[in-house]
Amino acid sequence: MRYAEKVIGYLISALGLGIVIFGLLGLLDPLGAQITNDSDPFGVPPSATQLLLHVALGIAVLVAGIWLAVRNRRM
């Protein structure tokens, strides 16, 4: 069971890292982040607050995944 927790933790960490990377790229180039939106390519780009919220969410998911992967459980 511990190996499954570690694998799930690493997968969650990878997801969180991806969210953080794409959020930071969106902060650096908000217009480019909007152009990749196929449903509305010429719409208003996401606000800095929304992108910072994505980065914060990504950091929270990353930390939760790392915690799940490296925590020590006593049996």
N, CA, C and O atoms as a Tripos MOL2 file, in Angstrom:
@<TRIPOS>MOLECULE
protein
  300   299    75     0     0
PROTEIN
NO_CHARGES

@<TRIPOS>ATOM
      1 N           0.8180   -1.2010    0.0000 N.3       1 MET1
      2 CA          0.0000    0.0000    0.0000 C.3       1 MET1
      3 C           0.8630    1.2660    0.0000 C.2       1 MET1
      4 O           0.4870    2.2920   -0.5670 O.2       1 MET1
      5 N           2.0220    1.1690    0.6460 N.am      2 ARG2
      6 CA          2.8790    2.3490    0.7080 C.3       2 ARG2
      7 C           3.4040    2.7250   -0.6720 C.2       2 ARG2
      8 O           3.5660    3.9060   -0.9770 O.2       2 ARG2
      9 N           3.6740    1.7110   -1.5160 N.am      3 TYR3
     10 CA          4.1630    2.0050   -2.8560 C.3       3 TYR3
     11 C           3.0950    2.6960   -3.6930 C.2       3 TYR3
     12 O           3.3970    3.5930   -4.4800 O.2       3 TYR3
     13 N           1.8570    2.2810   -3.5200 N.am      4 ALA4
     14 CA          0.7600    2.9240   -4.2530 C.3       4 ALA4
     15 C           0.6190    4.3850   -3.8280 C.2       4 ALA4
     16 O           0.3850    5.2580   -4.6640 O.2       4 ALA4
     17 N           0.7620    4.6500   -2.5250 N.am      5 GLU5
     18 CA          0.6960    6.0300   -2.0420 C.3       5 GLU5
     19 C           1.8290    6.8660   -2.6310 C.2       5 GLU5
     20 O           1.6220    8.0160   -3.0180 O.2       5 GLU5
     21 N           3.0170    6.2880   -2.6960 N.am      6 LYS6
     22 CA          4.1560    7.0190   -3.2580 C.3       6 LYS6
     23 C           3.9400    7.3100   -4.7420 C.2       6 LYS6
     24 O           4.2090    8.4200   -5.2030 O.2       6 LYS6
     25 N           3.4610    6.3280   -5.4830 N.am      7 VAL7
     26 CA          3.2290    6.5290   -6.9150 C.3       7 VAL7
     27 C           2.1610    7.5910   -7.1360 C.2       7 VAL7
     28 O           2.3250    8.4710   -7.9810 O.2       7 VAL7
     29 N           1.0750    7.5130   -6.3840 N.am      8 ILE8
     30 CA          0.0130    8.5140   -6.4980 C.3       8 ILE8
     31 C           0.5450    9.8870   -6.1010 C.2       8 ILE8
     32 O           0.2140   10.8890   -6.7360 O.2       8 ILE8
     33 N           1.3650    9.9380   -5.0580 N.am      9 GLY9
     34 CA          1.9600   11.2060   -4.6440 C.3       9 GLY9
     35 C           2.8350   11.8080   -5.7210 C.2       9 GLY9
     36 O           2.7930   13.0150   -5.9600 O.2       9 GLY9
     37 N           3.6410   10.9610   -6.3850 N.am     10 TYR10
     38 CA          4.4880   11.4700   -7.4630 C.3      10 TYR10
     39 C           3.6610   11.9350   -8.6590 C.2      10 TYR10
     40 O           4.0010   12.9290   -9.3010 O.2      10 TYR10
     41 N           2.5840   11.2220   -8.9580 N.am     11 LEU11
     42 CA          1.7200   11.6470  -10.0660 C.3      11 LEU11
     43 C           1.0360   12.9800   -9.7540 C.2      11 LEU11
     44 O           0.9340   13.8500  -10.6190 O.2      11 LEU11
     45 N           0.5730   13.1310   -8.5160 N.am     12 ILE12
     46 CA         -0.0500   14.3950   -8.1080 C.3      12 ILE12
     47 C           0.9820   15.5200   -8.1470 C.2      12 ILE12
     48 O           0.6660   16.6410   -8.5470 O.2      12 ILE12
     49 N           2.2120   15.2240   -7.7320 N.am     13 SER13
     50 CA          3.2800   16.2270   -7.7790 C.3      13 SER13
     51 C           3.5670   16.6630   -9.2100 C.2      13 SER13
     52 O           3.7710   17.8470   -9.4750 O.2      13 SER13
     53 N           3.5810   15.7030  -10.1290 N.am     14 ALA14
     54 CA          3.8200   16.0450  -11.5340 C.3      14 ALA14
     55 C           2.6930   16.9190  -12.0720 C.2      14 ALA14
     56 O           2.9430   17.8640  -12.8200 O.2      14 ALA14
     57 N           1.4660   16.6110  -11.7000 N.am     15 LEU15
     58 CA          0.3330   17.4380  -12.1110 C.3      15 LEU15
     59 C           0.4650   18.8560  -11.5510 C.2      15 LEU15
     60 O           0.2550   19.8320  -12.2710 O.2      15 LEU15
     61 N           0.8090   18.9660  -10.2760 N.am     16 GLY16
     62 CA          0.9890   20.2830   -9.6620 C.3      16 GLY16
     63 C           2.1120   21.0630  -10.3000 C.2      16 GLY16
     64 O           2.0010   22.2750  -10.4830 O.2      16 GLY16
     65 N           3.2020   20.3820  -10.6460 N.am     17 LEU17
     66 CA          4.3200   21.0590  -11.2990 C.3      17 LEU17
     67 C           3.9040   21.5730  -12.6750 C.2      17 LEU17
     68 O           4.2930   22.6710  -13.0740 O.2      17 LEU17
     69 N           3.1240   20.7900  -13.3890 N.am     18 GLY18
     70 CA          2.6240   21.2440  -14.6940 C.3      18 GLY18
     71 C           1.7370   22.4640  -14.5660 C.2      18 GLY18
     72 O           1.8290   23.3880  -15.3730 O.2      18 GLY18
     73 N           0.8750   22.4780  -13.5550 N.am     19 ILE19
     74 CA         -0.0010   23.6330  -13.3310 C.3      19 ILE19
     75 C           0.8340   24.8720  -13.0230 C.2      19 ILE19
     76 O           0.5600   25.9540  -13.5420 O.2      19 ILE19
     77 N           1.8480   24.7170  -12.1820 N.am     20 VAL20
     78 CA          2.7110   25.8530  -11.8300 C.3      20 VAL20
     79 C           3.4580   26.3740  -13.0610 C.2      20 VAL20
     80 O           3.5220   27.5820  -13.2860 O.2      20 VAL20
     81 N           4.0140   25.4680  -13.8450 N.am     21 ILE21
     82 CA          4.7770   25.8900  -15.0310 C.3      21 ILE21
     83 C           3.8800   26.6370  -16.0130 C.2      21 ILE21
     84 O           4.2460   27.7080  -16.4960 O.2      21 ILE21
     85 N           2.7050   26.0770  -16.3100 N.am     22 PHE22
     86 CA          1.8300   26.7410  -17.2640 C.3      22 PHE22
     87 C           1.2700   28.0480  -16.6990 C.2      22 PHE22
     88 O           1.0430   28.9950  -17.4520 O.2      22 PHE22
     89 N           1.0450   28.1130  -15.3930 N.am     23 GLY23
     90 CA          0.5980   29.3630  -14.7890 C.3      23 GLY23
     91 C           1.6590   30.4500  -14.8830 C.2      23 GLY23
     92 O           1.3510   31.6050  -15.1770 O.2      23 GLY23
     93 N           2.9190   30.0710  -14.6300 N.am     24 LEU24
     94 CA          4.0020   31.0520  -14.7330 C.3      24 LEU24
     95 C           4.2220   31.4890  -16.1750 C.2      24 LEU24
     96 O           4.4950   32.6610  -16.4360 O.2      24 LEU24
     97 N           4.1040   30.5530  -17.1120 N.am     25 LEU25
     98 CA          4.2040   30.9430  -18.5230 C.3      25 LEU25
     99 C           3.0650   31.8850  -18.9090 C.2      25 LEU25
    100 O           3.2610   32.8090  -19.6980 O.2      25 LEU25
    101 N           1.8910   31.6550  -18.3590 N.am     26 GLY26
    102 CA          0.7650   32.5480  -18.6160 C.3      26 GLY26
    103 C           0.9970   33.9310  -18.0310 C.2      26 GLY26
    104 O           0.5880   34.9320  -18.6200 O.2      26 GLY26
    105 N           1.6530   33.9950  -16.8730 N.am     27 LEU27
    106 CA          1.9700   35.3010  -16.2890 C.3      27 LEU27
    107 C           2.9930   36.0490  -17.1390 C.2      27 LEU27
    108 O           2.9160   37.2700  -17.2770 O.2      27 LEU27
    109 N           3.9490   35.3160  -17.7090 N.am     28 LEU28
    110 CA          4.9650   35.9620  -18.5310 C.3      28 LEU28
    111 C           4.4020   36.4390  -19.8690 C.2      28 LEU28
    112 O           4.8210   37.4730  -20.3880 O.2      28 LEU28
    113 N           3.4540   35.6860  -20.4260 N.am     29 ASP29
    114 CA          2.8920   36.0270  -21.7370 C.3      29 ASP29
    115 C           1.3780   35.7970  -21.7180 C.2      29 ASP29
    116 O           0.9030   34.7920  -22.2470 O.2      29 ASP29
    117 N           0.6110   36.7230  -21.1130 N.am     30 PRO30
    118 CA         -0.8380   36.4940  -21.0110 C.3      30 PRO30
    119 C          -1.5390   36.4470  -22.3640 C.2      30 PRO30
    120 O          -2.5170   35.7160  -22.5210 O.2      30 PRO30
    121 N          -1.0660   37.2030  -23.3310 N.am     31 LEU31
    122 CA         -1.6830   37.1700  -24.6560 C.3      31 LEU31
    123 C          -1.4520   35.8150  -25.3180 C.2      31 LEU31
    124 O          -2.3520   35.2790  -25.9660 O.2      31 LEU31
    125 N          -0.2650   35.2640  -25.1590 N.am     32 GLY32
    126 CA          0.0310   33.9410  -25.6930 C.3      32 GLY32
    127 C          -0.8010   32.8710  -25.0160 C.2      32 GLY32
    128 O          -1.1830   31.8850  -25.6470 O.2      32 GLY32
    129 N          -1.0870   33.0590  -23.7250 N.am     33 ALA33
    130 CA         -1.9320   32.1040  -23.0160 C.3      33 ALA33
    131 C          -3.3530   32.1620  -23.5450 C.2      33 ALA33
    132 O          -4.0490   31.1470  -23.5590 O.2      33 ALA33
    133 N          -3.7930   33.3240  -23.9780 N.am     34 GLN34
    134 CA         -5.1540   33.4470  -24.5110 C.3      34 GLN34
    135 C          -5.2380   32.8950  -25.9270 C.2      34 GLN34
    136 O          -6.2560   32.3070  -26.2930 O.2      34 GLN34
    137 N          -4.1980   33.0690  -26.7280 N.am     35 ILE35
    138 CA         -4.2240   32.5910  -28.1080 C.3      35 ILE35
    139 C          -4.3660   31.0730  -28.1460 C.2      35 ILE35
    140 O          -4.9630   30.5400  -29.0810 O.2      35 ILE35
    141 N          -3.8340   30.3680  -27.1540 N.am     36 THR36
    142 CA         -3.9420   28.9150  -27.1490 C.3      36 THR36
    143 C          -5.3250   28.4390  -26.7330 C.2      36 THR36
    144 O          -5.5910   27.2370  -26.7450 O.2      36 THR36
    145 N          -6.1970   29.3460  -26.3720 N.am     37 ASN37
    146 CA         -7.5720   29.0030  -26.0150 C.3      37 ASN37
    147 C          -8.3760   28.8610  -27.3050 C.2      37 ASN37
    148 O          -8.7570   29.8640  -27.9080 O.2      37 ASN37
    149 N          -8.6340   27.6410  -27.7280 N.am     38 ASP38
    150 CA         -9.3000   27.4120  -29.0090 C.3      38 ASP38
    151 C         -10.7470   27.8810  -29.0330 C.2      38 ASP38
    152 O         -11.2690   28.1960  -30.1030 O.2      38 ASP38
    153 N         -11.4040   27.9360  -27.8880 N.am     39 SER39
    154 CA        -12.8100   28.3360  -27.8920 C.3      39 SER39
    155 C         -12.9790   29.8350  -28.1130 C.2      39 SER39
    156 O         -14.0160   30.2620  -28.6200 O.2      39 SER39
    157 N         -11.9780   30.6490  -27.7430 N.am     40 ASP40
    158 CA        -12.0620   32.0950  -27.9350 C.3      40 ASP40
    159 C         -10.6470   32.6530  -28.1210 C.2      40 ASP40
    160 O         -10.1190   33.2880  -27.2080 O.2      40 ASP40
    161 N         -10.0230   32.4290  -29.2860 N.am     41 PRO41
    162 CA         -8.6140   32.7800  -29.4450 C.3      41 PRO41
    163 C          -8.3200   34.2750  -29.4210 C.2      41 PRO41
    164 O          -7.1910   34.6650  -29.1280 O.2      41 PRO41
    165 N          -9.2940   35.1160  -29.7190 N.am     42 PHE42
    166 CA         -9.0410   36.5550  -29.7500 C.3      42 PHE42
    167 C          -9.7730   37.2850  -28.6350 C.2      42 PHE42
    168 O         -10.0140   38.4890  -28.7280 O.2      42 PHE42
    169 N         -10.1270   36.5580  -27.5810 N.am     43 GLY43
    170 CA        -10.8230   37.1550  -26.4470 C.3      43 GLY43
    171 C          -9.8540   37.8550  -25.5120 C.2      43 GLY43
    172 O          -8.6670   37.9970  -25.8070 O.2      43 GLY43
    173 N         -10.3740   38.2790  -24.4040 N.am     44 VAL44
    174 CA         -9.5800   38.9640  -23.3860 C.3      44 VAL44
    175 C          -8.6870   37.9400  -22.6860 C.2      44 VAL44
    176 O          -9.1760   36.8870  -22.2760 O.2      44 VAL44
    177 N          -7.3890   38.2210  -22.5400 N.am     45 PRO45
    178 CA         -6.5140   37.2720  -21.8440 C.3      45 PRO45
    179 C          -6.8820   37.1720  -20.3640 C.2      45 PRO45
    180 O          -7.4950   38.0880  -19.8140 O.2      45 PRO45
    181 N          -6.5160   36.0790  -19.7250 N.am     46 PRO46
    182 CA         -6.8090   35.9390  -18.3040 C.3      46 PRO46
    183 C          -6.1210   37.0360  -17.4940 C.2      46 PRO46
    184 O          -5.0360   37.4990  -17.8470 O.2      46 PRO46
    185 N          -6.7610   37.4380  -16.4180 N.am     47 SER47
    186 CA         -6.1900   38.4980  -15.5830 C.3      47 SER47
    187 C          -5.0160   37.9520  -14.7780 C.2      47 SER47
    188 O          -4.8580   36.7420  -14.6210 O.2      47 SER47
    189 N          -4.2020   38.8650  -14.2760 N.am     48 ALA48
    190 CA         -3.0540   38.4640  -13.4520 C.3      48 ALA48
    191 C          -3.5240   37.7740  -12.1810 C.2      48 ALA48
    192 O          -2.8730   36.8460  -11.7010 O.2      48 ALA48
    193 N          -4.6550   38.2220  -11.6310 N.am     49 THR49
    194 CA         -5.2010   37.5940  -10.4260 C.3      49 THR49
    195 C          -5.5820   36.1440  -10.7040 C.2      49 THR49
    196 O          -5.3010   35.2590   -9.8950 O.2      49 THR49
    197 N          -6.2170   35.9020  -11.8360 N.am     50 GLN50
    198 CA         -6.6140   34.5450  -12.1890 C.3      50 GLN50
    199 C          -5.3810   33.6610  -12.4110 C.2      50 GLN50
    200 O          -5.3620   32.5040  -11.9930 O.2      50 GLN50
    201 N          -4.3720   34.1980  -13.0580 N.am     51 LEU51
    202 CA         -3.1590   33.4200  -13.2910 C.3      51 LEU51
    203 C          -2.4070   33.1550  -11.9860 C.2      51 LEU51
    204 O          -1.8540   32.0710  -11.8010 O.2      51 LEU51
    205 N          -2.3820   34.1300  -11.0870 N.am     52 LEU52
    206 CA         -1.7570   33.9120   -9.7830 C.3      52 LEU52
    207 C          -2.5280   32.8770   -8.9680 C.2      52 LEU52
    208 O          -1.9370   32.1080   -8.2090 O.2      52 LEU52
    209 N          -3.8300   32.8610   -9.1270 N.am     53 LEU53
    210 CA         -4.6460   31.8450   -8.4610 C.3      53 LEU53
    211 C          -4.3080   30.4560   -9.0040 C.2      53 LEU53
    212 O          -4.2470   29.4920   -8.2410 O.2      53 LEU53
    213 N          -4.0910   30.3470  -10.3040 N.am     54 HIS54
    214 CA         -3.6790   29.0670  -10.8960 C.3      54 HIS54
    215 C          -2.3310   28.6270  -10.3530 C.2      54 HIS54
    216 O          -2.1400   27.4520  -10.0390 O.2      54 HIS54
    217 N          -1.3990   29.5560  -10.2400 N.am     55 VAL55
    218 CA         -0.0760   29.2270   -9.7060 C.3      55 VAL55
    219 C          -0.1910   28.7760   -8.2510 C.2      55 VAL55
    220 O           0.4430   27.7980   -7.8550 O.2      55 VAL55
    221 N          -0.9930   29.4820   -7.4530 N.am     56 ALA56
    222 CA         -1.1750   29.1100   -6.0500 C.3      56 ALA56
    223 C          -1.8160   27.7290   -5.9330 C.2      56 ALA56
    224 O          -1.4140   26.9270   -5.0900 O.2      56 ALA56
    225 N          -2.7950   27.4530   -6.7630 N.am     57 LEU57
    226 CA         -3.4240   26.1370   -6.7660 C.3      57 LEU57
    227 C          -2.4130   25.0660   -7.1520 C.2      57 LEU57
    228 O          -2.3850   23.9940   -6.5470 O.2      57 LEU57
    229 N          -1.5890   25.3440   -8.1470 N.am     58 GLY58
    230 CA         -0.5590   24.4010   -8.5600 C.3      58 GLY58
    231 C           0.4430   24.1260   -7.4530 C.2      58 GLY58
    232 O           0.8640   22.9850   -7.2600 O.2      58 GLY58
    233 N           0.8260   25.1660   -6.7260 N.am     59 ILE59
    234 CA          1.7630   24.9850   -5.6100 C.3      59 ILE59
    235 C           1.1240   24.1340   -4.5240 C.2      59 ILE59
    236 O           1.7870   23.2750   -3.9430 O.2      59 ILE59
    237 N          -0.1530   24.3590   -4.2410 N.am     60 ALA60
    238 CA         -0.8520   23.5650   -3.2270 C.3      60 ALA60
    239 C          -0.9250   22.0930   -3.6380 C.2      60 ALA60
    240 O          -0.7100   21.2060   -2.8130 O.2      60 ALA60
    241 N          -1.2250   21.8380   -4.9020 N.am     61 VAL61
    242 CA         -1.2860   20.4580   -5.3990 C.3      61 VAL61
    243 C           0.1090   19.8320   -5.3690 C.2      61 VAL61
    244 O           0.2530   18.6650   -5.0040 O.2      61 VAL61
    245 N           1.1210   20.5830   -5.7420 N.am     62 LEU62
    246 CA          2.4930   20.0910   -5.7180 C.3      62 LEU62
    247 C           2.9220   19.7120   -4.3050 C.2      62 LEU62
    248 O           3.5040   18.6480   -4.0960 O.2      62 LEU62
    249 N           2.6390   20.5750   -3.3420 N.am     63 VAL63
    250 CA          3.0050   20.3070   -1.9490 C.3      63 VAL63
    251 C           2.2420   19.0910   -1.4170 C.2      63 VAL63
    252 O           2.8160   18.2620   -0.7120 O.2      63 VAL63
    253 N           0.9660   18.9820   -1.7470 N.am     64 ALA64
    254 CA          0.1800   17.8260   -1.2960 C.3      64 ALA64
    255 C           0.7380   16.5300   -1.8770 C.2      64 ALA64
    256 O           0.8070   15.5190   -1.1790 O.2      64 ALA64
    257 N           1.1320   16.5490   -3.1330 N.am     65 GLY65
    258 CA          1.7070   15.3590   -3.7480 C.3      65 GLY65
    259 C           3.0420   14.9780   -3.1340 C.2      65 GLY65
    260 O           3.3090   13.8010   -2.8910 O.2      65 GLY65
    261 N           3.8770   15.9720   -2.8860 N.am     66 ILE66
    262 CA          5.1670   15.6960   -2.2520 C.3      66 ILE66
    263 C           4.9570   15.1430   -0.8540 C.2      66 ILE66
    264 O           5.6330   14.1970   -0.4520 O.2      66 ILE66
    265 N           4.0300   15.7220   -0.1130 N.am     67 TRP67
    266 CA          3.7500   15.2370    1.2370 C.3      67 TRP67
    267 C           3.2730   13.7900    1.1980 C.2      67 TRP67
    268 O           3.6980   12.9740    2.0160 O.2      67 TRP67
    269 N           2.4050   13.4720    0.2680 N.am     68 LEU68
    270 CA          1.9060   12.1100    0.1620 C.3      68 LEU68
    271 C           3.0210   11.1400   -0.2260 C.2      68 LEU68
    272 O           3.0370   10.0000    0.2380 O.2      68 LEU68
    273 N           3.9410   11.5770   -1.0620 N.am     69 ALA69
    274 CA          4.9990   10.6960   -1.5360 C.3      69 ALA69
    275 C           6.0870   10.4540   -0.4840 C.2      69 ALA69
    276 O           6.6490    9.3590   -0.4320 O.2      69 ALA69
    277 N           6.3920   11.4350    0.3440 N.am     70 VAL70
    278 CA          7.5400   11.2980    1.2360 C.3      70 VAL70
    279 C           7.1760   11.1450    2.7030 C.2      70 VAL70
    280 O           8.0730   11.0140    3.5360 O.2      70 VAL70
    281 N           5.9250   11.1570    3.0440 N.am     71 ARG71
    282 CA          5.5810   11.0580    4.4660 C.3      71 ARG71
    283 C           5.8990    9.6580    4.9950 C.2      71 ARG71
    284 O           5.8760    8.6730    4.2580 O.2      71 ARG71
    285 N           6.1880    9.6050    6.2600 N.am     72 ASN72
    286 CA          6.4720    8.3380    6.9210 C.3      72 ASN72
    287 C           5.2810    7.9130    7.7470 C.2      72 ASN72
    288 O           4.8300    8.6410    8.6310 O.2      72 ASN72
    289 N           4.7810    6.7430    7.4560 N.am     73 ARG73
    290 CA          3.6630    6.2090    8.2390 C.3      73 ARG73
    291 C           4.1780    5.1070    9.1310 C.2      73 ARG73
    292 O           4.9100    4.2200    8.6930 O.2      73 ARG73
    293 N           3.7920    5.1730   10.3740 N.am     74 ARG74
    294 CA          4.1580    4.1070   11.3080 C.3      74 ARG74
    295 C           3.0460    3.0770   11.3250 C.2      74 ARG74
    296 O           1.8640    3.4140   11.3880 O.2      74 ARG74
    297 N           3.4400    1.8350   11.2690 N.am     75 MET75
    298 CA          2.4420    0.7800   11.2630 C.3      75 MET75
    299 C           2.4280    0.0550   12.5730 C.2      75 MET75
    300 O           1.6440   -0.8760   12.7560 O.2      75 MET75
@<TRIPOS>BOND
     1     1     2 1
     2     2     3 1
     3     3     4 2
     4     3     5 am
     5     5     6 1
     6     6     7 1
     7     7     8 2
     8     7     9 am
     9     9    10 1
    10    10    11 1
    11    11    12 2
    12    11    13 am
    13    13    14 1
    14    14    15 1
    15    15    16 2
    16    15    17 am
    17    17    18 1
    18    18    19 1
    19    19    20 2
    20    19    21 am
    21    21    22 1
    22    22    23 1
    23    23    24 2
    24    23    25 am
    25    25    26 1
    26    26    27 1
    27    27    28 2
    28    27    29 am
    29    29    30 1
    30    30    31 1
    31    31    32 2
    32    31    33 am
    33    33    34 1
    34    34    35 1
    35    35    36 2
    36    35    37 am
    37    37    38 1
    38    38    39 1
    39    39    40 2
    40    39    41 am
    41    41    42 1
    42    42    43 1
    43    43    44 2
    44    43    45 am
    45    45    46 1
    46    46    47 1
    47    47    48 2
    48    47    49 am
    49    49    50 1
    50    50    51 1
    51    51    52 2
    52    51    53 am
    53    53    54 1
    54    54    55 1
    55    55    56 2
    56    55    57 am
    57    57    58 1
    58    58    59 1
    59    59    60 2
    60    59    61 am
    61    61    62 1
    62    62    63 1
    63    63    64 2
    64    63    65 am
    65    65    66 1
    66    66    67 1
    67    67    68 2
    68    67    69 am
    69    69    70 1
    70    70    71 1
    71    71    72 2
    72    71    73 am
    73    73    74 1
    74    74    75 1
    75    75    76 2
    76    75    77 am
    77    77    78 1
    78    78    79 1
    79    79    80 2
    80    79    81 am
    81    81    82 1
    82    82    83 1
    83    83    84 2
    84    83    85 am
    85    85    86 1
    86    86    87 1
    87    87    88 2
    88    87    89 am
    89    89    90 1
    90    90    91 1
    91    91    92 2
    92    91    93 am
    93    93    94 1
    94    94    95 1
    95    95    96 2
    96    95    97 am
    97    97    98 1
    98    98    99 1
    99    99   100 2
   100    99   101 am
   101   101   102 1
   102   102   103 1
   103   103   104 2
   104   103   105 am
   105   105   106 1
   106   106   107 1
   107   107   108 2
   108   107   109 am
   109   109   110 1
   110   110   111 1
   111   111   112 2
   112   111   113 am
   113   113   114 1
   114   114   115 1
   115   115   116 2
   116   115   117 am
   117   117   118 1
   118   118   119 1
   119   119   120 2
   120   119   121 am
   121   121   122 1
   122   122   123 1
   123   123   124 2
   124   123   125 am
   125   125   126 1
   126   126   127 1
   127   127   128 2
   128   127   129 am
   129   129   130 1
   130   130   131 1
   131   131   132 2
   132   131   133 am
   133   133   134 1
   134   134   135 1
   135   135   136 2
   136   135   137 am
   137   137   138 1
   138   138   139 1
   139   139   140 2
   140   139   141 am
   141   141   142 1
   142   142   143 1
   143   143   144 2
   144   143   145 am
   145   145   146 1
   146   146   147 1
   147   147   148 2
   148   147   149 am
   149   149   150 1
   150   150   151 1
   151   151   152 2
   152   151   153 am
   153   153   154 1
   154   154   155 1
   155   155   156 2
   156   155   157 am
   157   157   158 1
   158   158   159 1
   159   159   160 2
   160   159   161 am
   161   161   162 1
   162   162   163 1
   163   163   164 2
   164   163   165 am
   165   165   166 1
   166   166   167 1
   167   167   168 2
   168   167   169 am
   169   169   170 1
   170   170   171 1
   171   171   172 2
   172   171   173 am
   173   173   174 1
   174   174   175 1
   175   175   176 2
   176   175   177 am
   177   177   178 1
   178   178   179 1
   179   179   180 2
   180   179   181 am
   181   181   182 1
   182   182   183 1
   183   183   184 2
   184   183   185 am
   185   185   186 1
   186   186   187 1
   187   187   188 2
   188   187   189 am
   189   189   190 1
   190   190   191 1
   191   191   192 2
   192   191   193 am
   193   193   194 1
   194   194   195 1
   195   195   196 2
   196   195   197 am
   197   197   198 1
   198   198   199 1
   199   199   200 2
   200   199   201 am
   201   201   202 1
   202   202   203 1
   203   203   204 2
   204   203   205 am
   205   205   206 1
   206   206   207 1
   207   207   208 2
   208   207   209 am
   209   209   210 1
   210   210   211 1
   211   211   212 2
   212   211   213 am
   213   213   214 1
   214   214   215 1
   215   215   216 2
   216   215   217 am
   217   217   218 1
   218   218   219 1
   219   219   220 2
   220   219   221 am
   221   221   222 1
   222   222   223 1
   223   223   224 2
   224   223   225 am
   225   225   226 1
   226   226   227 1
   227   227   228 2
   228   227   229 am
   229   229   230 1
   230   230   231 1
   231   231   232 2
   232   231   233 am
   233   233   234 1
   234   234   235 1
   235   235   236 2
   236   235   237 am
   237   237   238 1
   238   238   239 1
   239   239   240 2
   240   239   241 am
   241   241   242 1
   242   242   243 1
   243   243   244 2
   244   243   245 am
   245   245   246 1
   246   246   247 1
   247   247   248 2
   248   247   249 am
   249   249   250 1
   250   250   251 1
   251   251   252 2
   252   251   253 am
   253   253   254 1
   254   254   255 1
   255   255   256 2
   256   255   257 am
   257   257   258 1
   258   258   259 1
   259   259   260 2
   260   259   261 am
   261   261   262 1
   262   262   263 1
   263   263   264 2
   264   263   265 am
   265   265   266 1
   266   266   267 1
   267   267   268 2
   268   267   269 am
   269   269   270 1
   270   270   271 1
   271   271   272 2
   272   271   273 am
   273   273   274 1
   274   274   275 1
   275   275   276 2
   276   275   277 am
   277   277   278 1
   278   278   279 1
   279   279   280 2
   280   279   281 am
   281   281   282 1
   282   282   283 1
   283   283   284 2
   284   283   285 am
   285   285   286 1
   286   286   287 1
   287   287   288 2
   288   287   289 am
   289   289   290 1
   290   290   291 1
   291   291   292 2
   292   291   293 am
   293   293   294 1
   294   294   295 1
   295   295   296 2
   296   295   297 am
   297   297   298 1
   298   298   299 1
   299   299   300 2
@<TRIPOS>SUBSTRUCTURE
     1 MET1         2 RESIDUE 1 A MET
     2 ARG2         6 RESIDUE 1 A ARG
     3 TYR3        10 RESIDUE 1 A TYR
     4 ALA4        14 RESIDUE 1 A ALA
     5 GLU5        18 RESIDUE 1 A GLU
     6 LYS6        22 RESIDUE 1 A LYS
     7 VAL7        26 RESIDUE 1 A VAL
     8 ILE8        30 RESIDUE 1 A ILE
     9 GLY9        34 RESIDUE 1 A GLY
    10 TYR10       38 RESIDUE 1 A TYR
    11 LEU11       42 RESIDUE 1 A LEU
    12 ILE12       46 RESIDUE 1 A ILE
    13 SER13       50 RESIDUE 1 A SER
    14 ALA14       54 RESIDUE 1 A ALA
    15 LEU15       58 RESIDUE 1 A LEU
    16 GLY16       62 RESIDUE 1 A GLY
    17 LEU17       66 RESIDUE 1 A LEU
    18 GLY18       70 RESIDUE 1 A GLY
    19 ILE19       74 RESIDUE 1 A ILE
    20 VAL20       78 RESIDUE 1 A VAL
    21 ILE21       82 RESIDUE 1 A ILE
    22 PHE22       86 RESIDUE 1 A PHE
    23 GLY23       90 RESIDUE 1 A GLY
    24 LEU24       94 RESIDUE 1 A LEU
    25 LEU25       98 RESIDUE 1 A LEU
    26 GLY26      102 RESIDUE 1 A GLY
    27 LEU27      106 RESIDUE 1 A LEU
    28 LEU28      110 RESIDUE 1 A LEU
    29 ASP29      114 RESIDUE 1 A ASP
    30 PRO30      118 RESIDUE 1 A PRO
    31 LEU31      122 RESIDUE 1 A LEU
    32 GLY32      126 RESIDUE 1 A GLY
    33 ALA33      130 RESIDUE 1 A ALA
    34 GLN34      134 RESIDUE 1 A GLN
    35 ILE35      138 RESIDUE 1 A ILE
    36 THR36      142 RESIDUE 1 A THR
    37 ASN37      146 RESIDUE 1 A ASN
    38 ASP38      150 RESIDUE 1 A ASP
    39 SER39      154 RESIDUE 1 A SER
    40 ASP40      158 RESIDUE 1 A ASP
    41 PRO41      162 RESIDUE 1 A PRO
    42 PHE42      166 RESIDUE 1 A PHE
    43 GLY43      170 RESIDUE 1 A GLY
    44 VAL44      174 RESIDUE 1 A VAL
    45 PRO45      178 RESIDUE 1 A PRO
    46 PRO46      182 RESIDUE 1 A PRO
    47 SER47      186 RESIDUE 1 A SER
    48 ALA48      190 RESIDUE 1 A ALA
    49 THR49      194 RESIDUE 1 A THR
    50 GLN50      198 RESIDUE 1 A GLN
    51 LEU51      202 RESIDUE 1 A LEU
    52 LEU52      206 RESIDUE 1 A LEU
    53 LEU53      210 RESIDUE 1 A LEU
    54 HIS54      214 RESIDUE 1 A HIS
    55 VAL55      218 RESIDUE 1 A VAL
    56 ALA56      222 RESIDUE 1 A ALA
    57 LEU57      226 RESIDUE 1 A LEU
    58 GLY58      230 RESIDUE 1 A GLY
    59 ILE59      234 RESIDUE 1 A ILE
    60 ALA60      238 RESIDUE 1 A ALA
    61 VAL61      242 RESIDUE 1 A VAL
    62 LEU62      246 RESIDUE 1 A LEU
    63 VAL63      250 RESIDUE 1 A VAL
    64 ALA64      254 RESIDUE 1 A ALA
    65 GLY65      258 RESIDUE 1 A GLY
    66 ILE66      262 RESIDUE 1 A ILE
    67 TRP67      266 RESIDUE 1 A TRP
    68 LEU68      270 RESIDUE 1 A LEU
    69 ALA69      274 RESIDUE 1 A ALA
    70 VAL70      278 RESIDUE 1 A VAL
    71 ARG71      282 RESIDUE 1 A ARG
    72 ASN72      286 RESIDUE 1 A ASN
    73 ARG73      290 RESIDUE 1 A ARG
    74 ARG74      294 RESIDUE 1 A ARG
    75 MET75      298 RESIDUE 1 A MET
